[in-house]
């Protein structure tokens, strides 16, 4: 998510004066450090959720003190423990079951404390996980919601997993694509069909895609936010251009993974 920081995430945080920020999935902390520096500067609090961070969190806890609340837990266990949500960044387990229920839990928590639905930014709404599940640990997903999966790679334009090569061959990718209850974007769309909240979804292409969910009430009350979100909208020509650039970037990413030995 750090690639969206200066152009999208930070401007949104500043526009709504975010004081309670939740980051679901932070890996090596590339964006977490941006969020923490923002929290120090604005006296805000970051709730960072990750069951298996890829770095030692303790020094950061000492450095950032009250601004950094770490939840070493699965998101569906951690969300009910958080009492306020201004902005939520979702970049954790990229599958339908997890994302759909993260959104449902956030909605429930907001209703319980009578607060407006937060601005939610979701990574990976584009290819490959917009319409296909990824499971970091398949056993965390109830069997009824778990698609058949395999440690095989992905190639743009192909529905089939690859026996050799492809993107993210080292991860548990769903065998099927474009079926019901499958993928991050599908989870968002299914949530929008069920919720009684009046929400708007803005889809930004590139870097695996970013979705921005915000309530119409908040957008109408905050004219600066409305103008900011509208500035992210793209003409069809520019969107197609970015999508083409994304295809080229993914081709390079596949080659890079192969060079690094990720792909066998």
Helices and strands as residue ranges (DSSP letters): G 2-4, I 5-9, H 10-16, E 20-24, H 32-42, E 45-49, H 58-64, G 65-67, E 68-71, H 75-78, G 79-81, E 87-90, H 96-112, E 119-123, E 134-135, G 138-140, G 143-145, E 149-150, E 172-174, H 184-194, E 199-204, E 210-215, H 216-221, H 223-231, H 236-259
